Amino acid sequence: MPNIQATGLRKGSVIVHQDIPYRVLAFEHRTPGNKRGFVQTKLRNLRDGTQREVKFSATEFVERAHVDTREMDYLYSEPSGHVFMDVESYEQLTLADEGVGDAGAWLSEGMRLQIQLLNGDPIGLQLPKVVEIDVREAEPVVRGQTAAKSSKPAVLANGVSVQVPTFIEAGDRVRVDPTEQRYIERCK
């Protein structure tokens, strides 16, 4: 497996540490005063779901896990997890809630996305870069509030709150970046 320098770790990376596969949940590169730099990480064990914090030296190399991705359609949710279907083989698999994480709010029936597999077992997913969704609630526009770059909170159909421009109203359809929960544009 290819190795990656600890400073190259990013949120969502999958690594092998002490022969156990982990997903990086958070990382911070710290360089305290006159001491050597290090990377503080928060990792989730992909076998049992436990979390732990690990400190790596900035010059240390970490083993990157070989993760395959397959294009799949989201079908439905059930108590044991979320069910997806491979677009080529029509094989169905279930991804546990831990593997879906916060992305579960963005799943909609028929959505096509990338499922990550480690040794043939599903471990996570990659949402599309852009999702079209309806605005459920938005504050009304106040006359005179036309300052440039002003925004207001809006609640989307999936219950997620994002900042939108003041001209967006309830019932509008918008494009959103689901990974950053950021408004992109209003649909035409």
Legacy VTK file of the C-alpha trace (Angstrom):
# vtk DataFile Version 3.0
C-alpha trace
ASCII
DATASET POLYDATA
POINTS 188 float
0.000 0.000 0.000
1.252 3.522 -0.692
2.315 5.575 2.274
1.352 9.182 2.897
3.104 11.725 5.059
1.106 12.569 8.191
0.814 16.216 7.100
-1.009 14.984 3.965
-3.897 13.443 5.910
-7.332 14.942 5.270
-10.810 14.481 6.687
-12.300 11.336 5.154
-8.953 9.672 4.371
-8.762 5.939 5.106
-5.517 4.738 6.680
-4.137 1.587 8.302
-2.629 2.157 11.755
-1.378 -0.801 13.810
-2.991 -3.195 11.267
-6.465 -1.661 11.802
-8.273 0.415 9.140
-9.347 3.889 10.309
-11.194 6.835 8.766
-9.809 10.286 9.603
-12.620 12.291 11.229
-10.566 15.377 12.090
-6.954 16.460 11.903
-4.893 19.439 12.960
-1.309 20.185 12.017
0.338 21.833 15.030
3.748 23.490 15.189
4.359 24.548 18.794
7.038 27.210 19.280
10.508 25.694 19.296
9.355 22.053 19.200
8.833 19.722 16.266
5.517 19.812 14.431
2.956 17.057 14.757
-0.456 16.093 13.425
-3.240 15.476 15.943
-5.933 13.218 14.457
-9.299 11.853 15.492
-9.828 8.399 13.953
-12.784 5.998 13.682
-12.059 2.273 13.662
-13.787 0.831 10.576
-14.139 -2.606 12.170
-15.943 -1.757 15.405
-16.812 1.959 15.092
-14.806 3.115 18.122
-13.015 6.454 18.021
-9.573 7.395 19.245
-7.126 10.250 19.020
-3.644 9.619 17.641
-0.681 11.985 17.383
1.702 11.541 14.442
5.062 13.252 13.951
4.926 15.697 11.022
7.648 13.683 9.247
6.072 10.268 9.945
4.577 8.220 7.122
1.189 6.498 7.505
-0.091 3.576 5.426
-2.996 4.557 3.176
-5.651 1.841 2.863
-6.598 0.682 -0.642
-10.222 1.759 -1.017
-12.263 0.811 -4.093
-15.254 2.872 -5.198
-18.316 1.671 -7.060
-21.114 3.744 -8.539
-24.415 2.899 -6.870
-27.988 4.149 -6.559
-29.551 4.803 -3.154
-32.715 2.715 -2.716
-34.074 3.051 0.844
-33.275 3.000 4.551
-34.067 0.211 6.983
-33.218 -0.352 10.667
-29.989 -2.195 9.798
-28.727 0.639 7.565
-29.068 2.161 4.106
-29.536 -0.028 1.008
-27.703 0.720 -2.260
-27.731 -1.010 -5.660
-24.735 -1.379 -7.989
-25.608 0.241 -11.345
-23.736 -2.433 -13.333
-24.407 -5.742 -11.550
-27.675 -4.754 -9.758
-26.190 -6.271 -6.603
-27.575 -4.711 -3.405
-25.604 -3.946 -0.272
-26.340 -2.335 3.060
-24.189 0.402 4.569
-24.497 0.886 8.339
-25.406 4.295 9.804
-21.803 4.777 11.025
-20.571 4.538 7.423
-23.116 7.076 6.199
-22.670 9.585 9.025
-23.952 13.114 8.398
-24.460 12.344 4.704
-27.684 10.474 5.593
-29.672 13.729 5.592
-28.781 14.280 1.916
-29.783 10.837 0.631
-32.832 10.730 -1.621
-34.340 7.801 -3.481
-32.591 7.131 -6.791
-29.575 9.331 -5.982
-26.415 8.118 -7.731
-23.239 8.238 -5.648
-19.908 6.552 -5.016
-19.737 3.833 -2.343
-16.313 3.176 -0.814
-15.314 -0.466 -0.309
-12.462 -1.845 1.792
-11.779 -5.533 1.081
-15.248 -5.795 -0.498
-17.070 -4.390 2.553
-18.833 -1.002 2.324
-17.238 1.583 4.625
-18.533 4.939 3.418
-19.874 7.046 0.590
-19.119 10.154 -1.425
-22.034 12.476 -2.065
-22.372 14.202 -5.435
-20.759 17.645 -5.621
-24.138 19.340 -6.170
-27.630 18.434 -4.925
-30.867 20.101 -6.043
-33.342 20.494 -3.203
-36.407 22.567 -2.241
-36.353 25.285 0.415
-38.885 24.431 3.129
-38.567 27.568 5.263
-36.933 30.947 4.699
-37.331 34.263 6.452
-39.279 36.809 4.391
-37.370 39.616 2.721
-37.375 42.852 4.702
-37.693 45.958 2.516
-34.551 48.012 2.515
-32.333 45.039 3.307
-30.542 44.966 -0.009
-26.967 45.220 1.198
-24.499 43.401 -1.001
-23.515 39.889 0.053
-26.196 39.678 2.751
-27.632 36.266 3.579
-30.209 34.613 5.773
-30.778 31.114 7.156
-33.064 28.739 5.278
-34.253 25.230 6.134
-34.144 22.769 3.248
-36.583 19.915 2.584
-34.212 17.466 4.339
-34.128 19.596 7.517
-30.601 20.949 6.980
-30.121 24.687 7.547
-27.913 26.686 5.158
-27.190 30.353 4.526
-28.854 31.644 1.345
-29.116 35.055 -0.352
-31.988 37.276 0.781
-33.993 36.785 -2.454
-34.528 33.039 -1.811
-38.055 32.210 -0.588
-39.792 29.096 0.735
-40.679 26.801 -2.174
-37.666 27.786 -4.308
-35.432 25.004 -5.623
-31.716 25.544 -5.008
-28.407 23.857 -5.737
-26.313 23.107 -2.647
-22.866 21.613 -2.024
-23.780 18.861 0.495
-20.262 18.288 1.824
-19.813 21.938 2.830
-23.554 22.603 3.330
-23.134 25.684 1.159
-25.603 27.401 -1.182
-24.452 27.504 -4.831
-27.326 28.935 -6.892
-31.070 29.005 -7.435
-32.385 26.527 -10.009
-33.916 27.974 -13.135
LINES 1 189
188 0 1 2 3 4 5 6 7 8 9 10 11 12 13 14 15 16 17 18 19 20 21 22 23 24 25 26 27 28 29 30 31 32 33 34 35 36 37 38 39 40 41 42 43 44 45 46 47 48 49 50 51 52 53 54 55 56 57 58 59 60 61 62 63 64 65 66 67 68 69 70 71 72 73 74 75 76 77 78 79 80 81 82 83 84 85 86 87 88 89 90 91 92 93 94 95 96 97 98 99 100 101 102 103 104 105 106 107 108 109 110 111 112 113 114 115 116 117 118 119 120 121 122 123 124 125 126 127 128 129 130 131 132 133 134 135 136 137 138 139 140 141 142 143 144 145 146 147 148 149 150 151 152 153 154 155 156 157 158 159 160 161 162 163 164 165 166 167 168 169 170 171 172 173 174 175 176 177 178 179 180 181 182 183 184 185 186 187
